[in-house]
Amino acid sequence: MFSPMERAKIRLFVEQALGQGNSVPMTQPQANYLFNVMRLGVGDVVALFNGQDGEWTCRVVDAAKRRGMVVCEAQTLPLQTPPDLWLLFAPIKKARTDFIVEKAAEMGAARIFPVNTDYTNSDRIRQDKLQAHAIEAAEQCGGTYVPEVANIQKLSAMLDTWPEDRHLLFCDESMAGEPSRLNELPQGPWALVIGPEGGFSERERDTLRNHPQSHAISLGPRILRADTAAVAALALWQAALGDW
């Protein structure tokens, strides 16, 4: 076991399995960060997680400019899985799309789905870059779970094949000012759907309102930006139905 003085201050996400005595090689970027930027050396400790095995404190046994090796010594946190909540959102400007993914990872979304709507401003994303933002958010906020960020797909296609057991919370900007009764909604798997900067089209709004698993809510008396709406919806759902 570790003494309090040996608690790792640096956390990294890795792909390898973590367990007592496991040796984990560092990639070149990780080695550069640990040994050149942060000046760690042999004998120092770092916290690793992979989204499956919890968080492990590991000791550096090899440190070079472009490579390194650490060995797992003790699990410091178990895997902390979030509630079964998906976030569907329409991509907007790059920095604000990155923000949505980061905050969704921090706030406990289990999966993140960029969707193409009638008024989506951008129908292209860099899925690998967005996944990296989710990993960075988990590294920085102490999480042991990393939500999967899916490739962009049409909202209409997702709704056509929607799971029968998953409720859909439709954040309808046309309901601004109406009270939201989240505490009256059922437990179970959920998804939040956030529209683009131009809002949903009338066709999409009708489809969402008439969807058998859909529940429409208001996010308050003010029209919110798309990235603000995502954070507000996540906070409301977590407080009413999640693990907050």
N, C-alpha and C positions, 0 to 999 in steps of 0.2 A: 504494500500500500504506500501511498505517497504522503509525504509531510505537506502541511499547508504551504511551505515555502516553495515546493516543487510544482505547484499548480501552474499549468501552462497558460501563457498569456496570448499565444498565437493559435488560431484555429484554421485548419485547412480541410477542404473536401477532397476525398480521394475515391478512386474507383475500386480499389482492392478490398478484399475481405479483411475485417479487423477482428482480432481475438488475441488472447493471452499468448505472447511469444511470437506473434506474426511479424515477419519482416516486411516492411513496406518501402519500395523504392520511390524516391522523389523524382518527378519530372524535371526537365531542365528549367522551366519557369519557376517551379516550386523551389528548386535548389537555389536558384539565383535570389529569390525573395528571402528565403530563410537564412542563407549563409553570406550573401553579399549585402543585401539591403538591411536585414534585421540583425545581422552579425551573430547568429547562433553558431555554436560549434559542438563538437563531440561532447556528450554528456548533458547537453541541454534538453529540455522537454518541449514538445509541441502537442496540441490536441488535434486529433483527426476524427472525422466522421464520414460516412459514406451513404447516409440515408437509409441504412438497413440495420447496422450493428450498434447503434448508439454512438456515444463519444468515448474515445480512448485517449489516455495520456501515453505518449510514446517518447522514447529517448533516442536522441541522435547517436548513431554508431559510426556513421561515415559522412563527412561533410567536405564537399569540393565545390568549385565554382559552377559546374554544370551537372553535377549528380549528387546523390546523397541517399542514405538509408536510415530508417528509423525502425525501432522495435516496440511493439505494443506491450505495455506493462500493466495497465489497470484501466478498467472501464470506469469512467467518471459520471456518465449519464446514460440511461437507457434510451432506446428509440422512443421518441415522443411523437406519436402519430396524431395529426390534426383531425378534426371532425370531417365527415365525408361531404365536403363542400367543393363544388366546382365554381370557377369564375369564368364567364363568357364575356368578352369585351371586344369592341371594334377598335382596331389600331388607329392611333392618331399620330401626331408629330412624334418623331423618334424619341426625344428626351422624355416626353410624357408617357409614351408607351413603355419605355424602360421603367419609369416611375411606378406605373400600375403593376408591372410584374414584380418589382422589388417589394412593394407594399403588400401585395397579395401573398408573397412568400413569408413576409414577416408576420402577417396577421392571421395565418393559419388556413389558407386555401390548400386543398389537397391536390387539385389539378387546375391548370390554367389553359383556356382555349381562346386564342385570337379568332374572331369570326368576321367574315365579310358580309356587310349589310348593304342595303340600297344606297346609303349615304356615307359609307366608309371612305375616309380620306385617302387611305393607303391600302392597297390590296396585296402588298408585299411585306414580308417581315424576314428578318434573319433569325430563324428559330434557334440556331446555335448560340447566337449572341444573347437572346432573351433567356435561354436556359442558363447561360453563364451568369446573368444578372440574378436569377433566382438562387443560384449557388452562392454568389457573393453575399446576398441578403441573409441566407442561412448562416454563413460563416460569421457575419458581423453581429447577428442578433442572438447567437447562442443556440439556434435550433439544431436538431439532429435529423430533421426530415427535410427533403428538398422536393417541392412540387414539380411534376412534369409539366413542361410547356409544350403544347401540341403545335403542329404546323397549322397555318391558317386554313380555315374551311368555311363554306357558306353556312350562314345561320339557318337558312331554310333547309339545307340538307341535314343539319344536326337535329332540327325539330322533327323532320320526317321520320327519323330513326330513334327518337327519344326513348330512353328506358322508362318502362311503365312505373317503376318504383321510385323514380327520382322527381321530387317536386321542383318547380321552376319559379323563382322569384323574379318577376318582371318589374324593373324599376321604371315606371311610366312617368315621364316628365309632364304629361298632360294632366296628371293628378296633383300637381304641386299645390300644397296647402291642405289637402285632405289628410286626416289622421291615419297613421299606419298602425295596424293591430298585429304586430309580429308575434306577440305572446299568445295569440289565438291560433297560430299556425301549427300544423302537426310536426312531430319529430320525424327523423329519418334522413335519407340522402337528399341533398338539396343542390341547386345550382342558382347562381345569380347571373342575370344578363343585363349588361350595361350597353347603351347605345352609343353611336358616334357623336361627334360634335354637332352635327345637324339633326340629331334625334333619329328616331325610327320613322320610316315612311308609314303612311296610313295602312298600306297593305300589311306591313310587318306588325304594326300595332294590332290590327284585327286578328292576325294569325296568333300572336302571343296571347291576346285576351281570350281567344276561343280555344286555346290549347288545353287539353284535359288535365294536365298537371300544373298549369300556370296559376300563379297568385300575383295580382298586380298590387304594387304599393307605391306610396309617395315617399320621396326623400326630403320632404319639407316644403315650406312656402316659397323657396327660392330655386331658380333654375341653376343647376350646378354644372361646372365643366365636367367632361367625361372622366378625367382622372380623379377629381374630387368626388364624383358620384361613386366611383369604384370603392374608394376608401370609406365613404359614408355607409354604403350598403354592407360592406364587410363588417364594419364596426356594429351596425344595427343587428345584423344576423348573429354575429358571435355573442353579443350581449343577450339576445333573446333566446337563441336556440343552440348556440355553440358551447365552447368550453371556457368562456370568460367568467 
